[in-house]
Amino acid sequence: MTTATGAGQWRVDFDAEVVFSNGGSLRTEGFRLDIPGDDIDDAELGELLVRHLGLLMVGGTTISRKELIREPHKGSRNTGAADGAPVRRTVDLTGPGTRLDRPAGAPEGIEGLVDLPVVLVRLAGTDEPVADRLALAPFEPAGHAVVVHTGRPDGPFLTPDAVALLAGRGAALVATDSVERDGPASKALAEAGIPVLTGLTGLTDLPATGVRLHAVPHPAGHGDGDGDGARVYGVAE
């Protein structure tokens, strides 16, 4: 079965059982993984699940349900979905409402805003597209631009405990397609000394891995008086 909810990339939604050779088993329901092509057989999917979870001493896998879904990759680990010859491309993420908020005392110019490796937290399509600590748990945000793709312009994008995690682990910057700039998350990020980019566009086209973010503030006089404007783009290789 296939479902089209996006373009260009494919994922699989499936139920599975993993049996271990030393006893015990693991069952999944509605588990989703990125896949490298547009189809995958049950044996390959079983191997993909084992690699993704890093399971040892696996005796066998059984796939009881499988649905192919066309939607952007989320960055599933060890799936080979990003394999192939690297192709450098630039994705413009600038929208009419893109704004940069820097904490008090932050350096001027582009320092700390360019050539940042990206952690992409893709939540578009979920019931509550707000990143909490568990959504961030798989990632290492130190020195990274943490990009939260909510899929909707209004509403929060981070929970307070997620902000605390990012501050504690040394995130360099937070970026999102949400335009919320005066909510609790934005205020907490400012207090933590973390710059915030809001109102990004084009995040659906941003690859899940291998991206570096660049944000160039507009020269003086090019903003609208409500935060600094910025030209933002991602470079993928």
C-alpha positions as CSV (number, residue, x, y, z in Angstrom):
1,M,0.0,0.0,0.0
2,T,1.2,3.5,-0.8
3,T,0.2,6.9,0.4
4,A,1.3,10.2,-1.1
5,T,1.7,13.0,1.5
6,G,4.9,14.6,0.2
7,A,7.1,14.6,-2.8
8,G,10.5,13.2,-3.8
9,Q,11.3,11.1,-0.7
10,W,9.8,7.9,0.7
11,R,9.3,6.5,4.2
12,V,7.7,3.3,5.4
13,D,5.1,2.8,8.2
14,F,5.1,-0.7,9.5
15,D,4.5,-3.2,12.3
16,A,7.2,-5.7,13.1
17,E,8.5,-8.3,15.6
18,V,12.2,-8.8,16.2
19,V,13.2,-12.1,17.9
20,F,16.5,-12.3,19.7
21,S,18.7,-15.4,19.5
22,N,19.4,-15.2,23.3
23,G,15.7,-15.0,24.1
24,G,13.1,-12.3,24.2
25,S,11.5,-10.2,21.4
26,L,10.7,-6.6,20.5
27,R,7.5,-5.5,18.8
28,T,6.8,-2.2,17.0
29,E,3.5,-0.7,15.8
30,G,3.2,2.1,13.4
31,F,7.0,2.5,13.3
32,R,8.3,4.8,10.5
33,L,11.7,4.8,8.8
34,D,13.3,6.7,5.9
35,I,14.0,4.4,2.9
36,P,16.6,5.0,0.2
37,G,14.2,4.4,-2.8
38,D,10.5,4.2,-3.4
39,D,10.0,0.6,-2.3
40,I,11.4,-2.0,0.0
41,D,10.8,-5.7,0.6
42,D,10.2,-7.3,4.0
43,A,13.7,-8.8,4.4
44,E,15.3,-5.5,3.6
45,L,13.0,-3.7,5.9
46,G,13.8,-6.1,8.7
47,E,17.6,-5.4,8.2
48,L,16.9,-1.7,8.1
49,L,15.1,-1.8,11.4
50,V,18.0,-3.8,13.0
51,R,20.6,-1.3,11.7
52,H,18.5,1.7,12.7
53,L,18.1,0.5,16.3
54,G,21.6,-1.0,16.5
55,L,20.2,-4.3,17.7
56,L,22.5,-7.2,18.5
57,M,21.9,-11.0,18.6
58,V,18.9,-10.8,16.4
59,G,17.5,-14.3,15.4
60,G,14.9,-13.1,12.9
61,T,12.4,-10.4,12.0
62,T,8.8,-10.5,10.8
63,I,6.9,-7.7,9.1
64,S,3.2,-8.0,9.6
65,R,2.1,-4.7,8.0
66,K,3.7,-2.2,5.7
67,E,2.7,1.0,4.1
68,L,4.9,3.2,1.8
69,I,4.5,6.9,2.4
70,R,5.8,9.7,0.2
71,E,7.0,12.4,2.6
72,P,10.2,14.1,3.5
73,H,12.9,12.1,5.3
74,K,13.2,12.7,9.0
75,G,16.8,11.6,9.2
76,S,16.5,8.0,10.3
77,R,19.9,6.7,11.4
78,N,21.8,4.0,9.5
79,T,19.1,3.5,6.9
80,G,21.2,4.4,3.8
81,A,18.5,6.9,2.8
82,A,21.2,9.6,2.3
83,D,23.7,7.4,0.4
84,G,25.0,8.1,-3.1
85,A,27.3,10.6,-4.6
86,P,27.2,14.0,-2.8
87,V,25.4,16.7,-4.7
88,R,26.0,20.2,-3.4
89,R,22.9,22.4,-3.5
90,T,21.5,25.5,-1.8
91,V,18.0,25.8,-0.4
92,D,16.7,29.3,0.2
93,L,14.9,29.4,3.5
94,T,14.1,33.1,3.5
95,G,10.4,34.2,3.8
96,P,8.7,37.6,4.0
97,G,8.4,37.1,7.8
98,T,11.9,35.8,8.5
99,R,13.4,37.6,11.5
100,L,16.5,37.2,13.6
101,D,16.4,37.9,17.3
102,R,19.8,38.0,19.0
103,P,20.2,38.1,22.8
104,A,21.6,41.2,24.5
105,G,25.4,41.4,24.1
106,A,25.5,39.1,21.1
107,P,28.2,40.0,18.6
108,E,27.2,42.1,15.6
109,G,27.6,41.0,11.9
110,I,27.6,37.3,10.9
111,E,29.6,35.9,13.8
112,G,27.9,32.8,15.1
113,L,25.3,32.8,12.3
114,V,27.1,31.2,9.3
115,D,28.4,27.7,8.4
116,L,26.6,26.0,11.3
117,P,25.9,22.3,11.0
118,V,22.2,21.6,11.2
119,V,20.1,19.4,13.5
120,L,16.8,19.1,11.7
121,V,13.8,18.3,14.0
122,R,11.0,17.6,11.5
123,L,7.6,17.7,13.3
124,A,5.4,18.8,10.3
125,G,2.3,16.6,10.1
126,T,2.2,15.6,13.8
127,D,-0.7,16.4,16.1
128,E,1.5,18.7,18.3
129,P,4.4,20.1,16.2
130,V,6.2,21.4,19.3
131,A,9.7,20.0,20.1
132,D,10.0,18.8,23.7
133,R,13.0,17.1,25.4
134,L,12.1,13.7,24.0
135,A,12.0,15.1,20.4
136,L,15.5,16.4,20.9
137,A,16.9,13.4,22.8
138,P,18.3,11.6,19.7
139,F,20.4,14.7,18.6
140,E,23.7,16.3,19.7
141,P,23.0,20.0,19.4
142,A,26.3,21.4,20.7
143,G,27.6,24.0,18.2
144,H,24.6,23.3,15.8
145,A,21.8,25.3,14.4
146,V,18.7,23.4,15.7
147,V,16.0,23.8,13.0
148,V,12.4,22.9,14.1
149,H,10.1,22.3,11.2
150,T,6.6,22.6,12.6
151,G,4.7,22.8,9.3
152,R,2.6,25.7,10.4
153,P,3.3,29.4,10.8
154,D,1.6,30.1,14.1
155,G,2.0,28.7,17.6
156,P,4.9,27.6,19.8
157,F,7.9,25.5,18.5
158,L,9.7,24.5,21.7
159,T,8.7,23.6,25.2
160,P,10.5,25.2,28.2
161,D,12.2,21.9,29.1
162,A,13.5,21.7,25.5
163,V,15.0,25.1,25.7
164,A,16.7,24.1,28.9
165,L,18.2,21.0,27.2
166,L,19.4,23.1,24.2
167,A,21.0,25.6,26.5
168,G,22.6,22.9,28.6
169,R,24.0,21.1,25.6
170,G,25.4,24.2,23.9
171,A,23.2,24.8,20.9
172,A,24.5,27.7,18.8
173,L,21.2,28.8,17.3
174,V,17.5,27.8,16.9
175,A,15.6,28.3,13.7
176,T,11.9,27.5,12.8
177,D,9.2,28.2,10.4
178,S,7.0,29.4,13.2
179,V,6.6,33.2,13.4
180,E,6.1,33.3,17.1
181,R,8.7,35.7,18.6
182,D,7.2,36.7,21.9
183,G,6.2,33.4,23.4
184,P,7.8,31.7,26.4
185,A,10.3,29.7,24.3
186,S,11.7,32.8,22.5
187,K,12.1,34.6,25.8
188,A,13.8,31.6,27.4
189,L,16.2,31.3,24.4
190,A,17.1,35.0,24.7
191,E,17.8,34.5,28.5
192,A,20.0,31.5,27.6
193,G,21.9,33.6,25.1
194,I,20.8,31.6,22.0
195,P,19.9,33.5,18.8
196,V,16.6,32.7,17.2
197,L,15.5,32.7,13.5
198,T,11.7,32.6,12.9
199,G,9.5,32.6,9.8
200,L,11.7,30.4,7.7
201,T,10.2,28.8,4.5
202,G,11.2,25.9,2.3
203,L,12.0,23.5,5.2
204,T,10.2,20.7,3.3
205,D,13.0,20.9,0.7
206,L,15.8,20.8,3.3
207,P,17.6,17.4,3.5
208,A,17.4,15.7,6.8
209,T,21.2,15.4,7.1
210,G,24.4,16.9,5.8
211,V,23.3,20.5,5.8
212,R,25.0,23.7,7.0
213,L,23.0,26.8,7.8
214,H,23.9,30.4,6.9
215,A,22.1,33.5,8.1
216,V,23.1,36.9,6.9
217,P,21.5,39.9,8.7
218,H,20.1,42.6,6.5
219,P,22.2,45.8,6.4
220,A,20.8,48.6,8.6
221,G,17.7,50.1,7.2
222,H,16.5,47.0,5.4
223,G,14.3,45.7,8.2
224,D,10.9,46.8,9.2
225,G,11.7,47.9,12.7
226,D,10.4,44.6,14.2
227,G,13.5,42.6,14.7
228,D,16.4,42.2,12.2
229,G,15.7,40.8,8.8
230,A,18.0,38.0,7.6
231,R,18.7,36.1,4.4
232,V,18.8,32.4,5.4
233,Y,19.9,29.4,3.3
234,G,21.0,25.9,3.8
235,V,23.8,24.3,1.9
236,A,23.5,20.5,1.5
237,E,26.2,18.1,0.3
